[in-house]
């Protein structure tokens, strides 16, 4: 930040411009923000004009001062009050104030011609351009002949920064009667439809393309950006934007994409959750990452309490024996009944049955990672991955290794049937001898006569991975599966570009489509109307539960009779959901809300940079705290920890302006709780070694000996080890630390440009089991903190289409909950108290922040049910009612919360807005 | 059949209503400054005659004189002191007049709810005032301790033999009878006693509250 800008900020903050209203129409803006944006735009335009030598140094300074001070009259209380009360405000030209501010600014900028500045400020409003005023200014002495031009420029730029959309700004820039510098500048813009996380990348791709064509950005809006240039330049082509978008998407999804192919645990129904992400060349990496189910419980239970009367295990073992012995594929139904009973009877005669069963259970537990590898292999040779049936090509290669008929067995392997999985996939592998496969693997020093079953697990897994990869490489098909999702997504998302538009909308055609779409809503073919984004498309795929919630539910977009089915959405919406899933690593369960951060009105290039820099700083901090490599595992930046965040906020109520976002949202875990969790996790980790660090048998020296041996460390002192463990300094202990501190990603910051930043929540702010109204207050609390600390508008919603971004009316969007909106009084909260169009007083974001913070802290003292506690507190009839509740609970719990003045102050904060 | 009676409640100026309630609450609370409270533990003891005044105001048949007479009698029956000064009577009359004036603005459906709001608001304001006074005493006690220990907190900590306090803000209300006092060592007890000896004027402000602050 330049020294001058710093001085300006200091001066205007002292005059509280950051708390005063600057604009209410078409959108809200503080006086400081509006003045700074006008200043930044003038500065940028002057910078571009430098080589044209249009203005002298002194004139440039006059322009800068006039731009920042042009609305000084708005700081008057009468003006502010009238705007807040929804009355017509008085004129905001005040000679006294203008002279005062110009005097102060002239010192900062070092200019002498204050009269020109005063006139520029005076005449930026049309209403003050009276004949008398103009004659009086003509008589006044000016150092520059351009004093009239300067006042016109200020008025023009004021109009420019007050345009509601990039399109209107573009029209103004090209109109010489409304923009006095129009003869020097060419302008262009882009505008997009905001869809979701993809919009951040689309913004970036557009900006990269425009900047490559040497356009200079001057204003950022949530839906687009406006550019200027001194020379005529082309707009980027659609292909150029798509190309950039593709690269951006690829770069951003690459680190996470593997989780879409290989989930944490291979699932039964969908071993490869997102086949679209599959890439032939990455097969080896996939195999490395695959893990199977942990601890099949019925087998573990049996091992704990071995019992020959356990019919389930006995049956399981019998099935396994039959499936293993039979060369041909045999179904369960054929075995059930007589054959099964016969085999069981035979088995029961065996003297060694208990040991056989125990051994079988051990094997089942042991082989789960191998089962997962086979399941993944089976899925990866499927039609979904290759687009064609390749089984006949794979069969001979597979059978060469695992024996004749084994591929058929693998293909008929049923899911979640332990004996079947074991017999049809793992057993043919375990029966192999090293000699049979030595030419296909790197066998090291393994004896050729050894059979796979006798190897330790790690070695077995390595061999299996090598074998499966060998088969994979041998599949002789030309068109290998490739990940083309970035290219596809880029194509789909480019539909969201409104200007420079690539597709023209034919409304009469759309009307015709609309008539046809209803009967096709749950069919894949025919014309469709996307239930998410309202676009038309020809053919689509049915959705599943992991893409939209309850795809079979009733919707009046479809006909209410006929066959049931799943809704079909457009490929762009599907890509948006996929992209969000890939970026958040959450492929199952419904997606939670997303926090949208965008300019309340618009951002200048400088303000946009400051905003995005702040976001990047927070992103970096967040990612470091949520990573298992963190140096401060005790710190959290989890937005659902609202009680701890509320305590931070209440601590800084009086100097909240001076605090960073991190000061408010970073919370610390309790020391005692952590010690206990770490102890438990260590014991769990060293379960077999029985680490003696708890109870009467505690022996830290012995424990340290085990730890040093297992982790290759050399700790002599338990306290030193403990300190290093707590600070996450031991590499091999990171898994333990991660579990004990519950380190995990709770949200993802997706930031590319200042136009719009998105934060998809992995961990919702609303608590589980909580009423919607309670959750909505909690969400509002977080939204207000973000808005106040990042100086931007904030909306938390599950679908951005619910918000009319083009008619945004405030700083913080109130969640779509009827009760909360009724209590607040409006859909948006602003940074000041105001009377809305219905005559209702809407309290400022800061007052609501104090009220909700106090309510959150009072939840423990009032002991209302968790489901509705915030709602109960914020709708209590009077402060006395709340106090009586606390006193009653004090009696029950033998506490004395009503005896402390802090309790009363908290109630007073709530009283301010609700009681 | 009788025709349906249509009622249009009209718009209520909530801001003005809030101001009126606050005004009445302030006056009733001011009157209670003249009413000695024997025990702060129950709502009725804190509210004195005000609870009865509000209860009576819910019924429009009760005239101003009737309410004032009943309230005065209640005040006279106060166990601590039945003396009612002319200022107290004036204050009480002002508050009742304001309350009844406000009552006239209320519709029958609002009356009971609004009176309840006034009742609880008075209670909150009295309790807060009480706690503020106790906070003030605590502050004075800390100042007193700072003076006698020459601002040396560690000196106090060792003489009081308290390990759980880390700075002056951890010093609690100087209770004379509660657990905090009983658990203290001789020096602590002596300091508390000498504080109260020097601040006898403050003693009237604490009654049972010191026990509550344990």
Interface residues (C-beta under 8 A of the other chain):
Chain A: X839 X841 X877 X878 X879 X880 X881 X882 X883 X884 X896 X898 X899 X900 X901 X904 X907 X908
Chain B: X11 X14 X15 X43 X113 X116 X117 X119 X120 X121 X122 X123 X124 X127 X128 X131 X132 X134 X135 X209 X212 X213 X214
